[in-house]
Amino acid sequence: MRRSSRIVLLLALAVLAAALVLYLRTFNSTAPRMTAEEAAHYIARGKAAVERGDADAIMEMISPEARILGRNTEDMRKILGTALSQIRGHLSVKTRNLRFKQSRSTAELTFDLDLVQDMSGVSATYFLNHHFTVKLEKTPATHILGLYRTEEWLIIEIISDPKIETPM
């Protein structure tokens, strides 16, 4: 390869690298304010993951240091995986009375929940009228080997009333 070709190729790679860095910097973002719409969207995201039986998507919404129903995240990952693998039929989540409040980098969502399992025409409701309090925290996250950062809401605690006893 000729020397002038190498120089042009290196220059083109440098321009490409600079463009990529500038493009990825546009992804740096902060978590949105917790509004009624954002709270409903967050709950809908969790409902969809439960209804799909996607334990990984549920766990992605939870901080590694979270306390869920009095358990740490590793215990809850096992409990959730076992529970979802044993579900037969269709699982649906019904929420109502959603309320929220935000204080700088934390937010609290409260709602009532029914978990309904439909199987061959038979319907069973679990956690009927349980009241849940979900505490969230804005948490930084890095992507693509740290090339860009985002901030997202992650669950740091879930409490139910009445209390739900979890196995293990």
ChimeraX commands (.cxc) that place a marker at each C-alpha (Angstrom):
marker #1 position 0.00,0.00,0.00 radius 0.5
marker #1 position 1.31,3.41,-0.88 radius 0.5
marker #1 position 2.20,5.88,1.84 radius 0.5
marker #1 position -0.45,8.41,0.73 radius 0.5
marker #1 position -3.10,5.68,0.84 radius 0.5
marker #1 position -2.11,4.79,4.40 radius 0.5
marker #1 position -2.36,8.43,5.48 radius 0.5
marker #1 position -5.82,8.79,3.91 radius 0.5
marker #1 position -6.95,5.53,5.50 radius 0.5
marker #1 position -5.68,6.57,8.96 radius 0.5
marker #1 position -7.31,9.98,8.57 radius 0.5
marker #1 position -10.62,8.36,7.59 radius 0.5
marker #1 position -10.42,6.02,10.63 radius 0.5
marker #1 position -9.70,8.98,12.92 radius 0.5
marker #1 position -12.71,10.88,11.54 radius 0.5
marker #1 position -14.88,7.76,11.94 radius 0.5
marker #1 position -13.71,7.27,15.54 radius 0.5
marker #1 position -14.39,10.94,16.38 radius 0.5
marker #1 position -17.86,10.73,14.82 radius 0.5
marker #1 position -18.61,7.56,16.79 radius 0.5
marker #1 position -17.53,9.16,20.07 radius 0.5
marker #1 position -19.63,12.25,19.37 radius 0.5
marker #1 position -22.60,10.08,18.42 radius 0.5
marker #1 position -22.34,7.96,21.56 radius 0.5
marker #1 position -22.06,11.06,23.75 radius 0.5
marker #1 position -25.60,11.96,22.68 radius 0.5
marker #1 position -26.79,8.89,24.59 radius 0.5
marker #1 position -25.68,10.31,27.94 radius 0.5
marker #1 position -29.00,10.99,29.59 radius 0.5
marker #1 position -30.64,11.36,32.94 radius 0.5
marker #1 position -33.69,9.51,34.18 radius 0.5
marker #1 position -36.90,11.44,33.53 radius 0.5
marker #1 position -38.81,13.13,36.35 radius 0.5
marker #1 position -41.25,10.78,38.03 radius 0.5
marker #1 position -44.56,12.06,36.75 radius 0.5
marker #1 position -47.94,10.29,36.69 radius 0.5
marker #1 position -47.20,9.25,33.10 radius 0.5
marker #1 position -43.69,7.98,33.93 radius 0.5
marker #1 position -45.00,6.06,36.98 radius 0.5
marker #1 position -47.70,4.40,34.85 radius 0.5
marker #1 position -45.09,3.56,32.18 radius 0.5
marker #1 position -42.77,2.03,34.79 radius 0.5
marker #1 position -45.58,-0.11,36.24 radius 0.5
marker #1 position -46.67,-1.15,32.72 radius 0.5
marker #1 position -43.10,-2.26,31.95 radius 0.5
marker #1 position -43.08,-4.46,35.05 radius 0.5
marker #1 position -46.57,-5.83,34.32 radius 0.5
marker #1 position -45.54,-6.77,30.77 radius 0.5
marker #1 position -42.44,-8.60,32.05 radius 0.5
marker #1 position -44.52,-10.57,34.58 radius 0.5
marker #1 position -47.15,-11.44,31.98 radius 0.5
marker #1 position -44.42,-12.68,29.60 radius 0.5
marker #1 position -42.85,-14.68,32.42 radius 0.5
marker #1 position -39.55,-12.87,31.81 radius 0.5
marker #1 position -37.61,-13.04,35.10 radius 0.5
marker #1 position -34.55,-11.37,33.56 radius 0.5
marker #1 position -36.56,-8.32,32.45 radius 0.5
marker #1 position -38.01,-8.05,35.94 radius 0.5
marker #1 position -34.60,-8.30,37.58 radius 0.5
marker #1 position -33.21,-5.60,35.23 radius 0.5
marker #1 position -35.62,-3.18,36.92 radius 0.5
marker #1 position -34.17,-3.96,40.35 radius 0.5
marker #1 position -31.00,-2.57,41.93 radius 0.5
marker #1 position -28.44,-5.23,42.97 radius 0.5
marker #1 position -28.63,-3.94,46.57 radius 0.5
marker #1 position -32.45,-3.93,46.73 radius 0.5
marker #1 position -34.65,-5.49,49.41 radius 0.5
marker #1 position -37.69,-7.12,47.84 radius 0.5
marker #1 position -40.33,-8.32,50.30 radius 0.5
marker #1 position -37.58,-8.54,52.91 radius 0.5
marker #1 position -35.25,-10.58,50.67 radius 0.5
marker #1 position -32.06,-9.70,48.82 radius 0.5
marker #1 position -31.98,-9.75,45.03 radius 0.5
marker #1 position -30.24,-13.11,44.66 radius 0.5
marker #1 position -32.88,-14.82,46.80 radius 0.5
marker #1 position -35.63,-13.08,44.83 radius 0.5
marker #1 position -34.04,-14.07,41.51 radius 0.5
marker #1 position -34.29,-17.74,42.55 radius 0.5
marker #1 position -37.81,-17.40,43.97 radius 0.5
marker #1 position -39.03,-15.51,40.90 radius 0.5
marker #1 position -37.42,-17.96,38.48 radius 0.5
marker #1 position -38.99,-20.94,40.26 radius 0.5
marker #1 position -42.41,-19.30,40.50 radius 0.5
marker #1 position -42.51,-18.22,36.85 radius 0.5
marker #1 position -41.34,-21.61,35.62 radius 0.5
marker #1 position -44.22,-23.29,37.46 radius 0.5
marker #1 position -46.95,-21.04,36.06 radius 0.5
marker #1 position -49.41,-22.80,33.78 radius 0.5
marker #1 position -51.84,-20.82,31.66 radius 0.5
marker #1 position -51.85,-17.05,31.34 radius 0.5
marker #1 position -50.76,-14.72,34.11 radius 0.5
marker #1 position -52.07,-11.15,34.19 radius 0.5
marker #1 position -51.45,-8.26,36.55 radius 0.5
marker #1 position -54.16,-5.79,37.46 radius 0.5
marker #1 position -53.13,-2.58,39.21 radius 0.5
marker #1 position -55.18,0.32,40.49 radius 0.5
marker #1 position -54.88,3.37,42.74 radius 0.5
marker #1 position -51.41,4.24,41.47 radius 0.5
marker #1 position -49.84,7.13,43.37 radius 0.5
marker #1 position -46.33,8.50,43.19 radius 0.5
marker #1 position -44.04,11.02,44.78 radius 0.5
marker #1 position -40.52,12.07,43.89 radius 0.5
marker #1 position -37.85,13.62,46.04 radius 0.5
marker #1 position -34.75,14.52,44.00 radius 0.5
marker #1 position -33.12,11.17,43.16 radius 0.5
marker #1 position -35.70,8.89,44.80 radius 0.5
marker #1 position -39.34,8.14,44.11 radius 0.5
marker #1 position -42.06,6.08,45.71 radius 0.5
marker #1 position -44.89,4.36,43.85 radius 0.5
marker #1 position -47.85,2.90,45.71 radius 0.5
marker #1 position -50.62,0.83,44.15 radius 0.5
marker #1 position -53.02,-2.03,44.73 radius 0.5
marker #1 position -52.42,-5.25,42.83 radius 0.5
marker #1 position -54.23,-8.44,41.87 radius 0.5
marker #1 position -52.32,-11.27,40.19 radius 0.5
marker #1 position -54.68,-13.38,38.06 radius 0.5
marker #1 position -53.89,-16.79,36.59 radius 0.5
marker #1 position -56.18,-18.06,33.82 radius 0.5
marker #1 position -55.85,-21.73,32.97 radius 0.5
marker #1 position -58.30,-23.71,30.82 radius 0.5
marker #1 position -61.27,-21.51,31.70 radius 0.5
marker #1 position -60.46,-21.50,35.42 radius 0.5
marker #1 position -59.32,-18.23,36.95 radius 0.5
marker #1 position -57.46,-17.80,40.24 radius 0.5
marker #1 position -56.57,-14.46,41.83 radius 0.5
marker #1 position -53.52,-14.11,44.05 radius 0.5
marker #1 position -52.56,-11.15,46.23 radius 0.5
marker #1 position -56.14,-9.86,45.99 radius 0.5
marker #1 position -56.18,-6.20,47.05 radius 0.5
marker #1 position -52.57,-6.26,48.23 radius 0.5
marker #1 position -51.12,-2.79,48.61 radius 0.5
marker #1 position -47.54,-2.40,47.35 radius 0.5
marker #1 position -45.00,0.33,47.99 radius 0.5
marker #1 position -42.14,0.41,45.49 radius 0.5
marker #1 position -39.17,2.65,46.25 radius 0.5
marker #1 position -37.01,3.71,43.31 radius 0.5
marker #1 position -33.68,5.43,43.00 radius 0.5
marker #1 position -31.99,7.14,40.05 radius 0.5
marker #1 position -28.98,4.98,39.32 radius 0.5
marker #1 position -26.14,5.59,36.82 radius 0.5
marker #1 position -25.49,2.86,34.27 radius 0.5
marker #1 position -22.67,2.52,31.75 radius 0.5
marker #1 position -23.02,0.92,28.33 radius 0.5
marker #1 position -20.66,-0.40,25.63 radius 0.5
marker #1 position -17.55,-0.68,27.78 radius 0.5
marker #1 position -18.23,2.66,29.44 radius 0.5
marker #1 position -18.45,4.67,26.21 radius 0.5
marker #1 position -21.71,6.25,27.29 radius 0.5
marker #1 position -23.68,6.61,30.50 radius 0.5
marker #1 position -27.33,6.82,31.30 radius 0.5
marker #1 position -29.29,7.28,34.45 radius 0.5
marker #1 position -32.31,5.08,35.10 radius 0.5
marker #1 position -34.86,4.39,37.80 radius 0.5
marker #1 position -34.16,1.13,39.65 radius 0.5
marker #1 position -36.18,-0.50,42.41 radius 0.5
marker #1 position -34.43,-0.40,45.79 radius 0.5
marker #1 position -37.27,-1.78,47.93 radius 0.5
marker #1 position -40.69,-3.39,47.62 radius 0.5
marker #1 position -43.01,-3.72,50.60 radius 0.5
marker #1 position -46.47,-5.31,50.59 radius 0.5
marker #1 position -49.42,-4.89,52.91 radius 0.5
marker #1 position -50.42,-7.41,54.01 radius 0.5
marker #1 position -46.98,-8.94,54.17 radius 0.5
marker #1 position -46.18,-11.67,51.66 radius 0.5
marker #1 position -44.21,-14.58,53.05 radius 0.5
marker #1 position -41.68,-15.81,50.49 radius 0.5
marker #1 position -40.34,-19.38,50.49 radius 0.5
marker #1 position -36.71,-20.39,51.21 radius 0.5
marker link #1:1,2 radius 0.2
marker link #1:2,3 radius 0.2
marker link #1:3,4 radius 0.2
marker link #1:4,5 radius 0.2
marker link #1:5,6 radius 0.2
marker link #1:6,7 radius 0.2
marker link #1:7,8 radius 0.2
marker link #1:8,9 radius 0.2
marker link #1:9,10 radius 0.2
marker link #1:10,11 radius 0.2
marker link #1:11,12 radius 0.2
marker link #1:12,13 radius 0.2
marker link #1:13,14 radius 0.2
marker link #1:14,15 radius 0.2
marker link #1:15,16 radius 0.2
marker link #1:16,17 radius 0.2
marker link #1:17,18 radius 0.2
marker link #1:18,19 radius 0.2
marker link #1:19,20 radius 0.2
marker link #1:20,21 radius 0.2
marker link #1:21,22 radius 0.2
marker link #1:22,23 radius 0.2
marker link #1:23,24 radius 0.2
marker link #1:24,25 radius 0.2
marker link #1:25,26 radius 0.2
marker link #1:26,27 radius 0.2
marker link #1:27,28 radius 0.2
marker link #1:28,29 radius 0.2
marker link #1:29,30 radius 0.2
marker link #1:30,31 radius 0.2
marker link #1:31,32 radius 0.2
marker link #1:32,33 radius 0.2
marker link #1:33,34 radius 0.2
marker link #1:34,35 radius 0.2
marker link #1:35,36 radius 0.2
marker link #1:36,37 radius 0.2
marker link #1:37,38 radius 0.2
marker link #1:38,39 radius 0.2
marker link #1:39,40 radius 0.2
marker link #1:40,41 radius 0.2
marker link #1:41,42 radius 0.2
marker link #1:42,43 radius 0.2
marker link #1:43,44 radius 0.2
marker link #1:44,45 radius 0.2
marker link #1:45,46 radius 0.2
marker link #1:46,47 radius 0.2
marker link #1:47,48 radius 0.2
marker link #1:48,49 radius 0.2
marker link #1:49,50 radius 0.2
marker link #1:50,51 radius 0.2
marker link #1:51,52 radius 0.2
marker link #1:52,53 radius 0.2
marker link #1:53,54 radius 0.2
marker link #1:54,55 radius 0.2
marker link #1:55,56 radius 0.2
marker link #1:56,57 radius 0.2
marker link #1:57,58 radius 0.2
marker link #1:58,59 radius 0.2
marker link #1:59,60 radius 0.2
marker link #1:60,61 radius 0.2
marker link #1:61,62 radius 0.2
marker link #1:62,63 radius 0.2
marker link #1:63,64 radius 0.2
marker link #1:64,65 radius 0.2
marker link #1:65,66 radius 0.2
marker link #1:66,67 radius 0.2
marker link #1:67,68 radius 0.2
marker link #1:68,69 radius 0.2
marker link #1:69,70 radius 0.2
marker link #1:70,71 radius 0.2
marker link #1:71,72 radius 0.2
marker link #1:72,73 radius 0.2
marker link #1:73,74 radius 0.2
marker link #1:74,75 radius 0.2
marker link #1:75,76 radius 0.2
marker link #1:76,77 radius 0.2
marker link #1:77,78 radius 0.2
marker link #1:78,79 radius 0.2
marker link #1:79,80 radius 0.2
marker link #1:80,81 radius 0.2
marker link #1:81,82 radius 0.2
marker link #1:82,83 radius 0.2
marker link #1:83,84 radius 0.2
marker link #1:84,85 radius 0.2
marker link #1:85,86 radius 0.2
marker link #1:86,87 radius 0.2
marker link #1:87,88 radius 0.2
marker link #1:88,89 radius 0.2
marker link #1:89,90 radius 0.2
marker link #1:90,91 radius 0.2
marker link #1:91,92 radius 0.2
marker link #1:92,93 radius 0.2
marker link #1:93,94 radius 0.2
marker link #1:94,95 radius 0.2
marker link #1:95,96 radius 0.2
marker link #1:96,97 radius 0.2
marker link #1:97,98 radius 0.2
marker link #1:98,99 radius 0.2
marker link #1:99,100 radius 0.2
marker link #1:100,101 radius 0.2
marker link #1:101,102 radius 0.2
marker link #1:102,103 radius 0.2
marker link #1:103,104 radius 0.2
marker link #1:104,105 radius 0.2
marker link #1:105,106 radius 0.2
marker link #1:106,107 radius 0.2
marker link #1:107,108 radius 0.2
marker link #1:108,109 radius 0.2
marker link #1:109,110 radius 0.2
marker link #1:110,111 radius 0.2
marker link #1:111,112 radius 0.2
marker link #1:112,113 radius 0.2
marker link #1:113,114 radius 0.2
marker link #1:114,115 radius 0.2
marker link #1:115,116 radius 0.2
marker link #1:116,117 radius 0.2
marker link #1:117,118 radius 0.2
marker link #1:118,119 radius 0.2
marker link #1:119,120 radius 0.2
marker link #1:120,121 radius 0.2
marker link #1:121,122 radius 0.2
marker link #1:122,123 radius 0.2
marker link #1:123,124 radius 0.2
marker link #1:124,125 radius 0.2
marker link #1:125,126 radius 0.2
marker link #1:126,127 radius 0.2
marker link #1:127,128 radius 0.2
marker link #1:128,129 radius 0.2
marker link #1:129,130 radius 0.2
marker link #1:130,131 radius 0.2
marker link #1:131,132 radius 0.2
marker link #1:132,133 radius 0.2
marker link #1:133,134 radius 0.2
marker link #1:134,135 radius 0.2
marker link #1:135,136 radius 0.2
marker link #1:136,137 radius 0.2
marker link #1:137,138 radius 0.2
marker link #1:138,139 radius 0.2
marker link #1:139,140 radius 0.2
marker link #1:140,141 radius 0.2
marker link #1:141,142 radius 0.2
marker link #1:142,143 radius 0.2
marker link #1:143,144 radius 0.2
marker link #1:144,145 radius 0.2
marker link #1:145,146 radius 0.2
marker link #1:146,147 radius 0.2
marker link #1:147,148 radius 0.2
marker link #1:148,149 radius 0.2
marker link #1:149,150 radius 0.2
marker link #1:150,151 radius 0.2
marker link #1:151,152 radius 0.2
marker link #1:152,153 radius 0.2
marker link #1:153,154 radius 0.2
marker link #1:154,155 radius 0.2
marker link #1:155,156 radius 0.2
marker link #1:156,157 radius 0.2
marker link #1:157,158 radius 0.2
marker link #1:158,159 radius 0.2
marker link #1:159,160 radius 0.2
marker link #1:160,161 radius 0.2
marker link #1:161,162 radius 0.2
marker link #1:162,163 radius 0.2
marker link #1:163,164 radius 0.2
marker link #1:164,165 radius 0.2
marker link #1:165,166 radius 0.2
marker link #1:166,167 radius 0.2
marker link #1:167,168 radius 0.2
view
